[in-house]
Amino acid sequence: MKYIVFLGDGMADLPVHELDGRTPLMAADKPNMDRIAREGLAGMVQT
């Protein structure tokens, strides 16, 4: 089994007026992240 770990360090941000009140992550074009979130599974792994 293969695992991919995404560490979203620094993704939390404040809304920006110039982005119509959206955060930079909300405004970004991120089709690959959206697809992984839609089709992937979330869970915990003991290491």
Secondary structure, DSSP 8 states (H G I E B T S, - for coil): --------TT-----BGGGTTB-HHHHS--HHHHHHHHH--------
